[in-house]
Amino acid sequence: MNQSNKKLNIGWLFLMAWRDSRRNRSRLFLFISSIILGIAALVAIYSFGDNLRQNIDDQAATLIGADLVFSTNKPATPAIQKLIDSLGTEKSQEKSFVSMVLFPKTGSTRLTLVKALEGKFPYYGSIETTPVAAGMDFRKGKEALVDKVLMLQFNVKVGDSVKVGLVSFKIAGVLDKAPGSIGIASSMAPVVYIPMQYLEQTGLSQKGSRINSSYYFKMPGNADMEKLVKKIEPRLEKDGVNYETIQTQKEQTGRSFEDLTRFLSLVGFIALLLGCIGVASAIHIYVREKINTVAVLRCLGVNGWQAFLIYLIQIVCVGFIGSLLGALLGTFIQQILPWLLKDFMPFTIDVNTSWGAIGQGIVLGVLISILFALLPLISVRNISPLNTLRISTEEISLTRDPLKWLVYLLILAFISGFAWLQLQDVIQTIAFTVCVLLAFLILTLIARLLMFLVKKFFPFSWSYLWRQGFSNLYRPNNQSVILIVSIGLGTALICTLFFIQGLLMQRVTLSSSGNQPNMILFDIQASQKAGVADLTRKQGLPVISQVPIVTMSLLEINGKTGAQLKADSLGKGPSKRAFRNEYRVTYRDTLVNTERIKSGEWVGEAKPGDVVPISVEDRYATRMRLKIGDKMLFNVQGLPVNTVIKSIRTVNYNRIQTNFLVVFPKGVLEQAPQFYVLLSRVPNSKVSAKFQQLVVQKYPNVSVVDLGLIISVVDELMDKIGFVIRFMALFSIITGLIVLIASVRISKYQRMQESVLLRTLGASRKQILAITALEYFFLGFLAAATGVVLSIAASWGLASRVFDTAFHPQILPVLGILAFISLLTVVIGLLNSRGVLNKPPLEVLRRDV
């Protein structure tokens, strides 16, 4: 032993750690359980992210179907047409538009995305059809490919016909999959392919029709796409033509799923944070129980650092085992995530084991085990050999230990750094870290205040059982602070997840109740406005509104073009993204019932000669960094119109209503080329089907959207989203419950001697249970109540600042959570006493010594 004092004997330290763990493995298992699910969640999410990125890289070419794609919703200018003719070894063209189609066999109609195709596109991948040859053969005659959803829905088969506008096409094959197609999108507007040479005959390509044109190019194998894009980008931007390459498809697809993976990572982070709480609370109580053991070792010549290392070795080994088990569980769960999210993906994800994610999870788990166990472990160095000769009534204090503050800083740095990796935003990271610190401090203060008040105003006149239960809250070896902090933080995080899940589900709920419209007719030309309205009324249906829509593009903001804003490296002014798409705006002199002015002044009528006052939507203004007074120059069908932002509106998107990013006043756009949208309401599907058939027969260019069908698709989608949210939140909730159970369960060793002494003095089983129940009820109820209050505050902040919506917590679920956690704490506390009550006092005392 003297030799071990002179130099560090690693083998002996490991041997002592092993021997000491033999009688404490059930308690150390609770420590393991606190981190298994957190690491499992992170490994599953990291593995999913790795597989997603790899699949994007592997399948980007088949997603786009070509080396280079141009897309525009305007006819190609002579300059752009010359550029198109000069590019590629092979090229194809596609015109797409939304239109109603009719199935003569059943008389059924459906809103579809019609794609008129010319050329051999796709050059990578294929248009997958049944039969296989139909993907190429349909282009040779008056034939069509129809999405399999439509084929099943309307009971049509290959060889039947589909009428697109004025032309009937023979169905050559079932469309199974095409480049860029996604299950959800095809459910909302399934695709019908027709040959380009018959587009004009359909009568759907008219002046004012919204037709998007795409040009697909196959480039030579030695083409430098990056250099080519850099050269032609100014010309494309000048004419409002978007482009895509395989590289931009990779980047765009990656960005599309960035928010999803970030949300999943945050869920895993919450599970991990709960695990950290469990680690800290379990080791805190475990170390306090080991004071006498360490004191004996000190008497035998072990110095403070050696005692510290013995228990640190235990923690590292146990943390490694827990991290390894968590990584294995996460690898298994990762096989499920692609199946859960398949409807959100434009391709099938191939699942492979991500050794990088497994390694990250194991390293992170061990790091967390060490970091959050250090604070209570440091006190081992200061335990005196005199503790073997007396029963200390003073807690081992770290207040004068400088290493305490270093550990605090390391923990703070870990939380901040990990939060930043998930959020990628400095302000949000600081806010998150500050909120966690505030929650910890509030719960600690609550616990200290409880102990002070109970001691100060002790109810001496109450019965013995009540007095004993209250005194346990502040007596030596009490666990009030650690249990209130761990239970309170666990409750706060669990409740916040519960509230935010409900908030997310409320935001995506589309209601069709009451007198809201459930039928939309759009692409109504000005000459058809009166006729369509008259047809609607003749069917006994109301014309709820008829809204004019004018298509225009943005030329300048505050005198700067998109190219000039792109060159602005500061990024403090308006965003260049405002120039990317065409604008569809309306004009009116009043607000509708889904809008209200947030800032500025509503102007409903323009004065001749003045700059046109406009109103922009709130979230759009925030994204594009627009403000009151900004000037916007629009191109309205070749005519420049100067405008100034006079007001910013908020819009309630949960109601079925035509909503616009930009609204003009009356007196400006009345003579501009425009089309109309009509809103109506049908009582049932039978009336809806009859009305749609009449509209398609008389006005084939007018598209009809039956919101009853859309709502059913959205409901199905929301169910899937809700399942994903609940499935991922389940990691955090289960981890939180394990932390609560572990924190209360491991505290049983703090009250064992008191319970044995009470039994020795003649206390009955019922009395000991009553004392224990009262103590744990006070702790559980106060901790849970504080956690619920903190979660309500946090959820309100997230609702108002992040989700921009009102937060109304439901009282019954809140009371249910409060009662459940209080009851859970009492039940576990009573189970802690079972081992003491079922055995003779002498046996327990001998074992504890």
Secondary structure, 3 states (H helix, E strand, C coil): CHHHHHCCCHHHHHHHHHHHHCCCHHHHHHHHHHHHHHHHHHHHHHHHHHHHHHHHHHHHHHHHCCCEEEEECCCCCHHHHHHHHHCCCEEEEEEEEEEEEEECCCCEEEEEEEEEEECCCCCCCCCEEECCCHHHHHHHCCEEEEEHHHHHHCCCCCCCEEEECCEEEEEEEEEEECCCCCHHHHHHCCEEEEEHHHHHHHCCCCCCCCCEEEEEEECCCCCCHHHHHHHHHHHHHHCCCEEEEHHHHHHHHHHHCHHHHHHHHHHHHHHHHHHHHHHHHHHHHHHHHCHHHHHHHHHCCCCHHHHHHHHHHHHHHHHHHHHHHHHHHHHHHHCCHHHHCHHHCCCCCCCCCCHHHHHHHHHHHHHHHHHHHHHHHHHHHHCCHHHHCCCCCCCCCCCCCHHHHHHHHHHHHHHHHHHHHHHCCHHHHHHHHHHHHHHHHHHHHHHHHHHHHHHHCCCCCCCHHHHHHHHCCCCCCCCHHHHHHHHHHHHHHHHHHHHHHHHHHHHCCCCCCCCCCCEEEEEEEHHHHHHHHHHHHHCCCCCCEEEEEEEEEEEEECCECHHHHHHCCCCCCCCHHHHCCCEEEEECCCCCCCEEEEEECCCCECCCCCCEEEEEEHHHHHHCCCCCCCEEEEEECCEEEEEEEEEEEEECCCCCCCCCCEEECECCCCCCCCEEEEEECCCCHHHHHHHHHHHHHHCCCCEEEEHHHHHHHHHHHHHHHHHHHHHHHHHHHHHHHHHHHHHHHHHHHHCHHHHHHHHHCCCCHHHHHHHHHHHHHHHHHHHHHHHHHHHHHHHHHHHHHCCCCCCCCCHHHHHHHHHHHHHHHHHHHHHHHHHHHCCCHHHHHHHHC
